[in-house]
Amino acid sequence: MCFNCVSVDVIRGPTTPPVTSGPTTPPVTSGVYSPFIPFGLGGGGSQFVDSFRRHLRGRPLTTGPVRLVTFVETAVGLLKMKEVCEEVRRLAPTAGLHHDGVVFGSDDFCASIGATRTPDARELLYARQKVVATSKAFGLQAIDLVYIDYKDTEGKQVIHPGQIQAVQEEFSPSQERVQWATALIEAFQQHQEEGKGAFTFRGSMIDMPSLKQAQNILTLSSTVPK
């Protein structure tokens, strides 16, 4: 996810969606825009979806759905996150939208609850955990808080191009983990062919959750440019 590019924008309040085809141009091109919608007092996501659908006026999107990213940045938004995700999941496909992920807006959230942002972000632990759990329950990306000291060596959600390489290197699985995951999956497949379920691999018991973790490692490794 990148904030400083032409394909991303933040929607705050009622707006006209970015569909520019005139009445004589039936298709609408997507793939160049990812709207970011904050979770406010409720209904913000559904209002945007409804507005986007009305603006399309039945015209098809030519390059697939527009990826929608929502923000959690207030106490009310955090409490309503599940409700809004359910609403957007139900309505988004009717408007050519795909709910792609949720961003945790940490500084706005701190202001909402009257907290002071600290280096270890301990005051945000509960909110971050809730955003992750709810996002994953809906199959969404959970995009963590911004680390505003962008020249430091730590961070989550990048806000400067200079952070990208370091973040990819830090959060990519190590070669050792990739090798471990590959060997585990191969061993699992072999045991499946032999009709066995749980088994021991390098001193640890392996079952389906372990297999899923290994698959996640290989998936993450394959998505990061080398």
Phi and psi in degrees as GROMACS dihedral restraints (atoms count N, CA, C in turn):
[ dihedral_restraints ]
;  ai    aj    ak    al  type     phi  dphi    fc
    3     4     5     6     1  -130.9    20    10
    4     5     6     7     1   129.6    20    10
    6     7     8     9     1   -83.3    20    10
    7     8     9    10     1   -31.1    20    10
    9    10    11    12     1   -98.8    20    10
   10    11    12    13     1    59.8    20    10
   12    13    14    15     1  -146.5    20    10
   13    14    15    16     1   164.7    20    10
   15    16    17    18     1   -71.2    20    10
   16    17    18    19     1   -13.6    20    10
   18    19    20    21     1   -91.2    20    10
   19    20    21    22     1     3.4    20    10
   21    22    23    24     1  -128.8    20    10
   22    23    24    25     1   140.2    20    10
   24    25    26    27     1  -149.8    20    10
   25    26    27    28     1   158.5    20    10
   27    28    29    30     1  -109.6    20    10
   28    29    30    31     1   127.8    20    10
   30    31    32    33     1  -100.4    20    10
   31    32    33    34     1   120.0    20    10
   33    34    35    36     1  -125.8    20    10
   34    35    36    37     1   103.8    20    10
   36    37    38    39     1    91.4    20    10
   37    38    39    40     1   176.7    20    10
   39    40    41    42     1   -60.8    20    10
   40    41    42    43     1   132.0    20    10
   42    43    44    45     1  -143.2    20    10
   43    44    45    46     1   169.1    20    10
   45    46    47    48     1   -95.9    20    10
   46    47    48    49     1   124.2    20    10
   48    49    50    51     1   -60.9    20    10
   49    50    51    52     1   156.0    20    10
   51    52    53    54     1   -82.6    20    10
   52    53    54    55     1    62.1    20    10
   54    55    56    57     1  -113.7    20    10
   55    56    57    58     1   117.9    20    10
   57    58    59    60     1  -111.0    20    10
   58    59    60    61     1    -2.3    20    10
   60    61    62    63     1   -63.0    20    10
   61    62    63    64     1   137.1    20    10
   63    64    65    66     1   -79.5    20    10
   64    65    66    67     1   175.8    20    10
   66    67    68    69     1   -64.6    20    10
   67    68    69    70     1   -18.7    20    10
   69    70    71    72     1   -93.1    20    10
   70    71    72    73     1     1.0    20    10
   72    73    74    75     1  -113.6    20    10
   73    74    75    76     1    99.0    20    10
   75    76    77    78     1   -60.2    20    10
   76    77    78    79     1   -50.1    20    10
   78    79    80    81     1   -80.1    20    10
   79    80    81    82     1   155.8    20    10
   81    82    83    84     1  -121.1    20    10
   82    83    84    85     1   128.4    20    10
   84    85    86    87     1   -86.5    20    10
   85    86    87    88     1   129.0    20    10
   87    88    89    90     1  -112.4    20    10
   88    89    90    91     1  -166.2    20    10
   90    91    92    93     1    87.0    20    10
   91    92    93    94     1    -1.8    20    10
   93    94    95    96     1  -119.9    20    10
   94    95    96    97     1    14.4    20    10
   96    97    98    99     1  -153.4    20    10
   97    98    99   100     1   130.1    20    10
   99   100   101   102     1  -128.4    20    10
  100   101   102   103     1    95.7    20    10
  102   103   104   105     1   -69.9    20    10
  103   104   105   106     1   140.5    20    10
  105   106   107   108     1  -107.6    20    10
  106   107   108   109     1   119.3    20    10
  108   109   110   111     1  -114.9    20    10
  109   110   111   112     1   116.0    20    10
  111   112   113   114     1   -69.8    20    10
  112   113   114   115     1   143.3    20    10
  114   115   116   117     1   -79.0    20    10
  115   116   117   118     1   113.7    20    10
  117   118   119   120     1  -103.7    20    10
  118   119   120   121     1  -124.8    20    10
  120   121   122   123     1   -85.7    20    10
  121   122   123   124     1    13.1    20    10
  123   124   125   126     1   105.6    20    10
  124   125   126   127     1   139.5    20    10
  126   127   128   129     1    89.8    20    10
  127   128   129   130     1   -10.7    20    10
  129   130   131   132     1   -61.0    20    10
  130   131   132   133     1   -44.0    20    10
  132   133   134   135     1   -64.7    20    10
  133   134   135   136     1   -45.3    20    10
  135   136   137   138     1   -67.4    20    10
  136   137   138   139     1   -34.6    20    10
  138   139   140   141     1   -64.6    20    10
  139   140   141   142     1   -41.9    20    10
  141   142   143   144     1   -65.8    20    10
  142   143   144   145     1   -44.5    20    10
  144   145   146   147     1   -59.0    20    10
  145   146   147   148     1   -45.4    20    10
  147   148   149   150     1   -63.5    20    10
  148   149   150   151     1   -41.8    20    10
  150   151   152   153     1   -64.5    20    10
  151   152   153   154     1   -41.0    20    10
  153   154   155   156     1   -64.6    20    10
  154   155   156   157     1   -43.0    20    10
  156   157   158   159     1   -62.6    20    10
  157   158   159   160     1   -43.1    20    10
  159   160   161   162     1   -66.0    20    10
  160   161   162   163     1   -34.0    20    10
  162   163   164   165     1   -70.6    20    10
  163   164   165   166     1   -31.0    20    10
  165   166   167   168     1   -66.5    20    10
  166   167   168   169     1   -33.3    20    10
  168   169   170   171     1    52.2    20    10
  169   170   171   172     1    42.3    20    10
  171   172   173   174     1    81.3    20    10
  172   173   174   175     1    -2.1    20    10
  174   175   176   177     1   -74.9    20    10
  175   176   177   178     1   140.0    20    10
  177   178   179   180     1   -78.1    20    10
  178   179   180   181     1   151.3    20    10
  180   181   182   183     1   -86.6    20    10
  181   182   183   184     1   130.2    20    10
  183   184   185   186     1   -85.2    20    10
  184   185   186   187     1   -20.1    20    10
  186   187   188   189     1  -123.4    20    10
  187   188   189   190     1    30.3    20    10
  189   190   191   192     1    91.7    20    10
  190   191   192   193     1   176.4    20    10
  192   193   194   195     1   -69.2    20    10
  193   194   195   196     1   154.0    20    10
  195   196   197   198     1   -80.6    20    10
  196   197   198   199     1   131.8    20    10
  198   199   200   201     1   -81.0    20    10
  199   200   201   202     1   122.8    20    10
  201   202   203   204     1  -104.2    20    10
  202   203   204   205     1   127.5    20    10
  204   205   206   207     1  -117.8    20    10
  205   206   207   208     1   128.7    20    10
  207   208   209   210     1  -108.7    20    10
  208   209   210   211     1   153.3    20    10
  210   211   212   213     1  -107.7    20    10
  211   212   213   214     1   144.3    20    10
  213   214   215   216     1  -112.5    20    10
  214   215   216   217     1   113.8    20    10
  216   217   218   219     1  -142.1    20    10
  217   218   219   220     1    12.6    20    10
  219   220   221   222     1  -140.2    20    10
  220   221   222   223     1   164.2    20    10
  222   223   224   225     1   -62.0    20    10
  223   224   225   226     1   -42.1    20    10
  225   226   227   228     1   -65.4    20    10
  226   227   228   229     1   -40.8    20    10
  228   229   230   231     1   -60.7    20    10
  229   230   231   232     1   -38.9    20    10
  231   232   233   234     1   -64.8    20    10
  232   233   234   235     1   -43.8    20    10
  234   235   236   237     1   -66.1    20    10
  235   236   237   238     1   -32.2    20    10
  237   238   239   240     1   -94.7    20    10
  238   239   240   241     1     5.8    20    10
  240   241   242   243     1   -58.4    20    10
  241   242   243   244     1   -47.6    20    10
  243   244   245   246     1   -60.7    20    10
  244   245   246   247     1   -44.9    20    10
  246   247   248   249     1   -60.6    20    10
  247   248   249   250     1   -44.1    20    10
  249   250   251   252     1   -69.4    20    10
  250   251   252   253     1   -40.5    20    10
  252   253   254   255     1   -59.8    20    10
  253   254   255   256     1   -41.7    20    10
  255   256   257   258     1   -62.6    20    10
  256   257   258   259     1   -42.7    20    10
  258   259   260   261     1   -66.6    20    10
  259   260   261   262     1   -44.8    20    10
  261   262   263   264     1   -66.6    20    10
  262   263   264   265     1   -39.7    20    10
  264   265   266   267     1   -60.0    20    10
  265   266   267   268     1   -38.0    20    10
  267   268   269   270     1   -73.0    20    10
  268   269   270   271     1   -38.6    20    10
  270   271   272   273     1   -94.6    20    10
  271   272   273   274     1   -30.9    20    10
  273   274   275   276     1   -56.4    20    10
  274   275   276   277     1   -45.1    20    10
  276   277   278   279     1   -60.0    20    10
  277   278   279   280     1   -26.9    20    10
  279   280   281   282     1   -73.1    20    10
  280   281   282   283     1   -12.4    20    10
  282   283   284   285     1  -116.7    20    10
  283   284   285   286     1    12.9    20    10
  285   286   287   288     1    71.9    20    10
  286   287   288   289     1    29.5    20    10
  288   289   290   291     1  -116.6    20    10
  289   290   291   292     1   152.2    20    10
  291   292   293   294     1  -130.0    20    10
  292   293   294   295     1   119.7    20    10
  294   295   296   297     1   -71.1    20    10
  295   296   297   298     1   112.4    20    10
  297   298   299   300     1  -101.2    20    10
  298   299   300   301     1   -31.8    20    10
  300   301   302   303     1  -173.1    20    10
  301   302   303   304     1   173.6    20    10
  303   304   305   306     1  -129.9    20    10
  304   305   306   307     1   129.7    20    10
  306   307   308   309     1  -100.9    20    10
  307   308   309   310     1   136.1    20    10
  309   310   311   312     1   -91.9    20    10
  310   311   312   313     1   111.2    20    10
  312   313   314   315     1   -85.4    20    10
  313   314   315   316     1    86.8    20    10
  315   316   317   318     1   -66.2    20    10
  316   317   318   319     1   -42.7    20    10
  318   319   320   321     1   -70.0    20    10
  319   320   321   322     1   -40.9    20    10
  321   322   323   324     1   -63.5    20    10
  322   323   324   325     1   -37.8    20    10
  324   325   326   327     1   -65.0    20    10
  325   326   327   328     1   -42.5    20    10
  327   328   329   330     1   -58.6    20    10
  328   329   330   331     1   -42.9    20    10
  330   331   332   333     1   -63.3    20    10
  331   332   333   334     1   -36.2    20    10
  333   334   335   336     1   -64.5    20    10
  334   335   336   337     1   -37.9    20    10
  336   337   338   339     1  -100.3    20    10
  337   338   339   340     1     1.4    20    10
  339   340   341   342     1    75.1    20    10
  340   341   342   343     1    28.3    20    10
  342   343   344   345     1   -99.6    20    10
  343   344   345   346     1   158.7    20    10
  345   346   347   348     1  -104.0    20    10
  346   347   348   349     1   129.3    20    10
  348   349   350   351     1   -68.6    20    10
  349   350   351   352     1   126.3    20    10
  351   352   353   354     1  -114.0    20    10
  352   353   354   355     1   161.4    20    10
  354   355   356   357     1   -58.2    20    10
  355   356   357   358     1   -37.2    20    10
  357   358   359   360     1   -89.4    20    10
  358   359   360   361     1    -3.4    20    10
  360   361   362   363     1    55.0    20    10
  361   362   363   364     1    30.9    20    10
  363   364   365   366     1   -63.0    20    10
  364   365   366   367     1   -31.0    20    10
  366   367   368   369     1   -67.5    20    10
  367   368   369   370     1   -12.5    20    10
  369   370   371   372     1  -107.3    20    10
  370   371   372   373     1     5.2    20    10
  372   373   374   375     1   -57.7    20    10
  373   374   375   376     1   -50.2    20    10
  375   376   377   378     1   -60.5    20    10
  376   377   378   379     1   -46.9    20    10
  378   379   380   381     1   -62.6    20    10
  379   380   381   382     1   -42.1    20    10
  381   382   383   384     1   -64.3    20    10
  382   383   384   385     1   -41.5    20    10
  384   385   386   387     1   -64.3    20    10
  385   386   387   388     1   -40.1    20    10
  387   388   389   390     1   -66.8    20    10
  388   389   390   391     1   -39.8    20    10
  390   391   392   393     1   -62.5    20    10
  391   392   393   394     1   -43.7    20    10
  393   394   395   396     1   -63.4    20    10
  394   395   396   397     1   -49.9    20    10
  396   397   398   399     1   -61.8    20    10
  397   398   399   400     1   -44.9    20    10
  399   400   401   402     1   -68.4    20    10
  400   401   402   403     1   -42.1    20    10
  402   403   404   405     1   -59.4    20    10
  403   404   405   406     1   -47.3    20    10
  405   406   407   408     1   -69.0    20    10
  406   407   408   409     1   -29.2    20    10
  408   409   410   411     1   -62.8    20    10
  409   410   411   412     1   -27.3    20    10
  411   412   413   414     1  -102.9    20    10
  412   413   414   415     1     8.3    20    10
  414   415   416   417     1    69.2    20    10
  415   416   417   418     1    30.7    20    10
  417   418   419   420     1  -105.7    20    10
  418   419   420   421     1   156.8    20    10
  420   421   422   423     1   -67.6    20    10
  421   422   423   424     1   137.3    20    10
  423   424   425   426     1  -107.3    20    10
  424   425   426   427     1   111.0    20    10
  426   427   428   429     1  -103.4    20    10
  427   428   429   430     1   116.7    20    10
  429   430   431   432     1   -77.7    20    10
  430   431   432   433     1   178.3    20    10
  432   433   434   435     1   -63.6    20    10
  433   434   435   436     1   156.9    20    10
  435   436   437   438     1   -77.0    20    10
  436   437   438   439     1   136.9    20    10
  438   439   440   441     1  -100.8    20    10
  439   440   441   442     1   106.4    20    10
  441   442   443   444     1   -73.8    20    10
  442   443   444   445     1   -18.8    20    10
  444   445   446   447     1   -83.5    20    10
  445   446   447   448     1    78.4    20    10
  447   448   449   450     1   -68.7    20    10
  448   449   450   451     1   -14.4    20    10
  450   451   452   453     1   -92.7    20    10
  451   452   453   454     1    -0.4    20    10
  453   454   455   456     1   -76.2    20    10
  454   455   456   457     1   179.4    20    10
  456   457   458   459     1   -97.6    20    10
  457   458   459   460     1     3.3    20    10
  459   460   461   462     1  -120.5    20    10
  460   461   462   463     1   155.2    20    10
  462   463   464   465     1   171.4    20    10
  463   464   465   466     1   167.6    20    10
  465   466   467   468     1  -128.1    20    10
  466   467   468   469     1   -72.7    20    10
  468   469   470   471     1   -92.9    20    10
  469   470   471   472     1   116.1    20    10
  471   472   473   474     1   -79.2    20    10
  472   473   474   475     1   146.0    20    10
  474   475   476   477     1  -126.2    20    10
  475   476   477   478     1     6.0    20    10
  477   478   479   480     1  -147.0    20    10
  478   479   480   481     1   138.2    20    10
  480   481   482   483     1   -56.7    20    10
  481   482   483   484     1   -27.1    20    10
  483   484   485   486     1   -65.8    20    10
  484   485   486   487     1   -14.3    20    10
  486   487   488   489     1   -86.5    20    10
  487   488   489   490     1   -19.4    20    10
  489   490   491   492     1   -60.6    20    10
  490   491   492   493     1   -51.3    20    10
  492   493   494   495     1   -61.2    20    10
  493   494   495   496     1   -44.9    20    10
  495   496   497   498     1   -62.9    20    10
  496   497   498   499     1   -40.7    20    10
  498   499   500   501     1   -65.6    20    10
  499   500   501   502     1   -44.3    20    10
  501   502   503   504     1   -61.6    20    10
  502   503   504   505     1   -41.5    20    10
  504   505   506   507     1   -66.7    20    10
  505   506   507   508     1   -40.0    20    10
  507   508   509   510     1   -71.9    20    10
  508   509   510   511     1   -39.5    20    10
  510   511   512   513     1   -96.6    20    10
  511   512   513   514     1    -3.1    20    10
  513   514   515   516     1   -77.9    20    10
  514   515   516   517     1   146.5    20    10
  516   517   518   519     1   -62.1    20    10
  517   518   519   520     1   142.0    20    10
  519   520   521   522     1   -68.4    20    10
  520   521   522   523     1   162.6    20    10
  522   523   524   525     1   -60.2    20    10
  523   524   525   526     1   -36.0    20    10
  525   526   527   528     1   -63.5    20    10
  526   527   528   529     1   -41.0    20    10
  528   529   530   531     1   -68.0    20    10
  529   530   531   532     1   -37.4    20    10
  531   532   533   534     1   -64.3    20    10
  532   533   534   535     1   -43.5    20    10
  534   535   536   537     1   -63.8    20    10
  535   536   537   538     1   -41.2    20    10
  537   538   539   540     1   -60.9    20    10
  538   539   540   541     1   -46.3    20    10
  540   541   542   543     1   -64.2    20    10
  541   542   543   544     1   -41.7    20    10
  543   544   545   546     1   -62.6    20    10
  544   545   546   547     1   -46.1    20    10
  546   547   548   549     1   -65.7    20    10
  547   548   549   550     1   -38.2    20    10
  549   550   551   552     1   -63.7    20    10
  550   551   552   553     1   -44.6    20    10
  552   553   554   555     1   -63.8    20    10
  553   554   555   556     1   -40.9    20    10
  555   556   557   558     1   -62.9    20    10
  556   557   558   559     1   -42.1    20    10
  558   559   560   561     1   -65.6    20    10
  559   560   561   562     1   -39.1    20    10
  561   562   563   564     1   -62.2    20    10
  562   563   564   565     1   -45.8    20    10
  564   565   566   567     1   -61.6    20    10
  565   566   567   568     1   -39.0    20    10
  567   568   569   570     1   -63.9    20    10
  568   569   570   571     1   -43.7    20    10
  570   571   572   573     1   -67.8    20    10
  571   572   573   574     1   -32.7    20    10
  573   574   575   576     1   -64.1    20    10
  574   575   576   577     1   -41.9    20    10
  576   577   578   579     1   -64.1    20    10
  577   578   579   580     1   -28.3    20    10
  579   580   581   582     1   -87.8    20    10
  580   581   582   583     1     1.0    20    10
  582   583   584   585     1    78.3    20    10
  583   584   585   586     1    23.2    20    10
  585   586   587   588     1  -103.3    20    10
  586   587   588   589     1   151.9    20    10
  588   589   590   591     1   -98.2    20    10
  589   590   591   592     1  -108.8    20    10
  591   592   593   594     1   -66.3    20    10
  592   593   594   595     1   146.5    20    10
  594   595   596   597     1  -150.2    20    10
  595   596   597   598     1   172.4    20    10
  597   598   599   600     1  -101.6    20    10
  598   599   600   601     1   131.2    20    10
  600   601   602   603     1  -131.8    20    10
  601   602   603   604     1   115.3    20    10
  603   604   605   606     1    51.6    20    10
  604   605   606   607     1    42.8    20    10
  606   607   608   609     1    86.8    20    10
  607   608   609   610     1    -0.5    20    10
  609   610   611   612     1  -120.6    20    10
  610   611   612   613     1   144.8    20    10
  612   613   614   615     1   -74.7    20    10
  613   614   615   616     1   134.4    20    10
  615   616   617   618     1  -116.6    20    10
  616   617   618   619     1   130.0    20    10
  618   619   620   621     1  -137.2    20    10
  619   620   621   622     1  -165.5    20    10
  621   622   623   624     1   -61.0    20    10
  622   623   624   625     1   -41.7    20    10
  624   625   626   627     1   -59.6    20    10
  625   626   627   628     1   -37.7    20    10
  627   628   629   630     1   -64.9    20    10
  628   629   630   631     1   -40.6    20    10
  630   631   632   633     1   -61.8    20    10
  631   632   633   634     1   -43.0    20    10
  633   634   635   636     1   -61.8    20    10
  634   635   636   637     1   -40.2    20    10
  636   637   638   639     1   -62.4    20    10
  637   638   639   640     1   -41.9    20    10
  639   640   641   642     1   -64.2    20    10
  640   641   642   643     1   -41.6    20    10
  642   643   644   645     1   -63.3    20    10
  643   644   645   646     1   -39.1    20    10
  645   646   647   648     1   -63.0    20    10
  646   647   648   649     1   -38.1    20    10
  648   649   650   651     1   -62.2    20    10
  649   650   651   652     1   -45.7    20    10
  651   652   653   654     1   -68.8    20    10
  652   653   654   655     1   -36.4    20    10
  654   655   656   657     1   -63.7    20    10
  655   656   657   658     1   -45.9    20    10
  657   658   659   660     1   -63.2    20    10
  658   659   660   661     1   -42.5    20    10
  660   661   662   663     1   -61.7    20    10
  661   662   663   664     1   -37.6    20    10
  663   664   665   666     1   -74.6    20    10
  664   665   666   667     1   -19.0    20    10
  666   667   668   669     1   -91.6    20    10
  667   668   669   670     1   -13.3    20    10
  669   670   671   672     1   -93.8    20    10
  670   671   672   673     1   123.3    20    10
  672   673   674   675     1   -58.2    20    10
  673   674   675   676     1   137.7    20    10
